[in-house]
């Protein structure tokens, strides 16, 4: 199994996994140990980690009994909170399996609503992945491959993603009695997709290009597996895994049909047909209770956030997202955009010329007129708008990077008159806020330490004052200020449910409100000082209820066949809300006179088109012993073998490396050695990195050689002055800092070594000091446009024998285009070396794919350019200018020159594919880059030569 496939697997287990692995090993982490788990937690999460440690062994036993396999390895769990979002991942390494848990809990309006505890659901779901994916193959070849690679070679890794994610979601629902299979979100989505004839095809279950596409593998996948299980019994899925891991190699369709009697895509068709019939039956039950769908105001495709009505009742603010329009907060007039005189005249002219044509039917209202828009900043979008009482300002939130690479959402004030945006808080974890009538204070929901609490924010200076503290499994969600400014309404978790609570701002007193039927209620807002409007899940369908603050009077004001949510009340008492449809959300408005009686739960026999609370298997996980927290130290080292290779104009080379590090990446050791053709690099390297301090410390040594004059491909280049053996040591310190759309990297160090000529046997000592600065900046002038700018500066000074030299280089790049897709850019880099007597070895040399054993800082004169042989261009100065597309696919036209003076440019056109992956500590993998390309040289020195190259390089 190649590393690339393993990284692809990891990316499927957590959306954005490869892009969002934020490692902060320098924090004072601590460790709790149980019999089969090591739980490492960052500061502030000890209570969360203790709660997890008390249950994790019981989770292991329950999951293994259900899946039919128990991984015997000790498993590392990393408990962290890098982005203030709810997520988790499993990393099925054969010898060092691990899980990462992000502690911020989900909100009740998400697909993850209806959970008893966030840590419990994460533990069950992610451990189900490990128990499933680490199940070993009984086929001898796969077992040998697993032993040699250090990674599981289980056929479970080859099954579709809807199987792996759907199965973990199924286990999540069965063992907790809650989770996605048992909340109201999954049946609402499935029901609406079925009613619209828009259920994903079998081939679309793993696709992400449609609305909610990434969730289909969880929601539809788990429902399909449940349906299959009902057809063949509880043992059917474990039997499927046993067939898939047989001594006889089988692909998934063959293993599947042996258990269920037919191909997975054919049975999925029957499942979809049954689901559609049940969805229509569920709709009939809702119609019998009485639908209240209000009036359609706007039909929106894709994702829409909770709308906020302006105090004048004539405007609405909402966050919208779509592949074409990107992410933005918009202020819209509630008056439909009129037909322009120009469009009317054009239509009249058309029908005058073609009177037999048929005028189109207006199915949906005309688009609402946009008044203002707030586009992303530094790649992060604003969210959750809430109006001040003056109707001219809004509170919004946006995630802001911290210097260590993590991020926290903060509060901002957006002024419509001039478009100004002012930041209010700093690293406060504010998910949403609502201003008080005085305009100087806001009530807010803040999340940290694995729970969410209510606070008051001073909008003049950003200070926070506690209002109502949350606790594990008793956190808050949502916050709206009453019209009189004296109270806020929120929801507080109670097991797998949510209760409405009103908090007195002056005293902090908390009072439960609404019915005492135990049904989840959330997303509440005020109709007036004595009445609330909230989402209720009492009947297994998300409806809107009007609830008296005092007493138990409840009236249903919105009920649809899918799900109603995100209500807000206009000054005239009408309620605006969002209605889910198969491709997005509709904005609807309900009149004040609507009042229906609450309905009974839908028939659970129509599951999964309706909700079914699973009480047959649901259990409480027993408490188990665990050690007291201790300092993390350097953790437990794990090892991975990391091959790399290069094939280009200089020849072919291969390297075998061993990478060892702890789960956090605090200490890393890398050793590699290899061989190849004479003109490629041969030798070895050892590197040690310590990241237990804010600045990372690096030490490495190498012994390598290259006979460049032995190049034979494409005519070669007889550069005997590059035929050397180089032995050296290097020490360095590096710091990376992150800002809003920016990254700054600084590296300084020194090196000493010995250079021996392979031509005449002469040798000299070589020493140098160096410093490098890298700046990256992203600008988002529009919601779908991204401009990136890069600047790299490097300076080194040293001596080679008796010759002293100073080398400097600069690289700049600018690219622009859509946020999702290839961008057009220009790039330039140049360098110069100053010396009274410049040794040939210190001249810039363009060409080749880089040295796998020598640090780039110690070999800065070697300018990587794999489309040319090593030394094709050389001199005391060089320059490369490029016009290119950026991203994984690079189409480029380059101009290169080198010499004592810049002269004629060599022109090269080509195309290349690359994949850069930063280190993944839990997988024991270093950073690496895969590159493949082909280029055509248009003029001297290798006119009309077409050169291909491929490499897999490691950056320890």
Secondary structure as UniProt FT lines:
FT   HELIX           3..13
FT   TURN            15..16
FT   HELIX           17..19
FT   TURN            25..26
FT   STRAND          30..33
FT   STRAND          37..41
FT   TURN            43..44
FT   HELIX           46..67
FT   STRAND          75..80
FT   STRAND          87..91
FT   STRAND          98..102
FT   TURN            108..109
FT   TURN            111..112
FT   HELIX           118..133
FT   HELIX           140..149
FT   HELIX           155..158
FT   HELIX           161..176
FT   HELIX           180..182
FT   HELIX           184..195
FT   TURN            196..197
FT   HELIX           202..204
FT   TURN            205..206
FT   TURN            211..212
FT   HELIX           213..215
FT   HELIX           216..232
FT   HELIX           235..244
FT   HELIX           252..260
FT   HELIX           264..289
FT   STRAND          295..301
FT   STRAND          308..309
FT   TURN            311..312
FT   STRAND          315..322
FT   TURN            323..325
FT   STRAND          326..336
FT   HELIX           341..353
FT   TURN            355..356
FT   STRAND          368..375
FT   TURN            378..379
FT   STRAND          382..387
FT   TURN            389..390
FT   STRAND          393..401
FT   TURN            403..404
FT   STRAND          407..415
FT   TURN            416..418
FT   STRAND          421..423
FT   STRAND          430..435
FT   TURN            437..438
FT   STRAND          441..448
FT   TURN            449..450
FT   STRAND          451..458
FT   TURN            459..461
FT   STRAND          464..468
FT   TURN            472..473
FT   STRAND          476..481
FT   TURN            483..484
FT   STRAND          487..494
FT   TURN            495..496
FT   STRAND          497..504
FT   TURN            505..507
FT   STRAND          510..513
FT   STRAND          521..528
FT   TURN            529..530
FT   STRAND          531..536
FT   TURN            538..539
FT   STRAND          543..548
FT   STRAND          554..559
FT   STRAND          564..569
FT   TURN            571..572
FT   STRAND          575..581
FT   TURN            582..583
FT   STRAND          584..590
FT   TURN            592..593
FT   HELIX           604..606
FT   TURN            607..608
FT   STRAND          630..631
FT   TURN            633..634
FT   STRAND          638..648
FT   TURN            649..650
FT   STRAND          651..661
FT   TURN            663..664
FT   STRAND          667..676
FT   TURN            678..679
FT   STRAND          682..690
FT   STRAND          696..706
FT   HELIX           708..710
FT   HELIX           713..715
FT   HELIX           720..722
FT   STRAND          724..739
FT   TURN            740..741
FT   STRAND          742..757
FT   TURN            758..760
FT   STRAND          763..782
FT   TURN            783..784
FT   STRAND          785..800
FT   TURN            801..802
FT   STRAND          803..818
FT   STRAND          823..834
FT   HELIX           840..842
FT   STRAND          844..846
FT   HELIX           856..859
FT   TURN            860..861
FT   STRAND          862..863
FT   TURN            866..867
FT   TURN            870..871
FT   STRAND          873..875
FT   STRAND          877..886
FT   STRAND          889..899
FT   STRAND          906..917
FT   HELIX           921..923
FT   STRAND          927..937
FT   TURN            940..941
FT   TURN            943..944
FT   STRAND          946..955
//
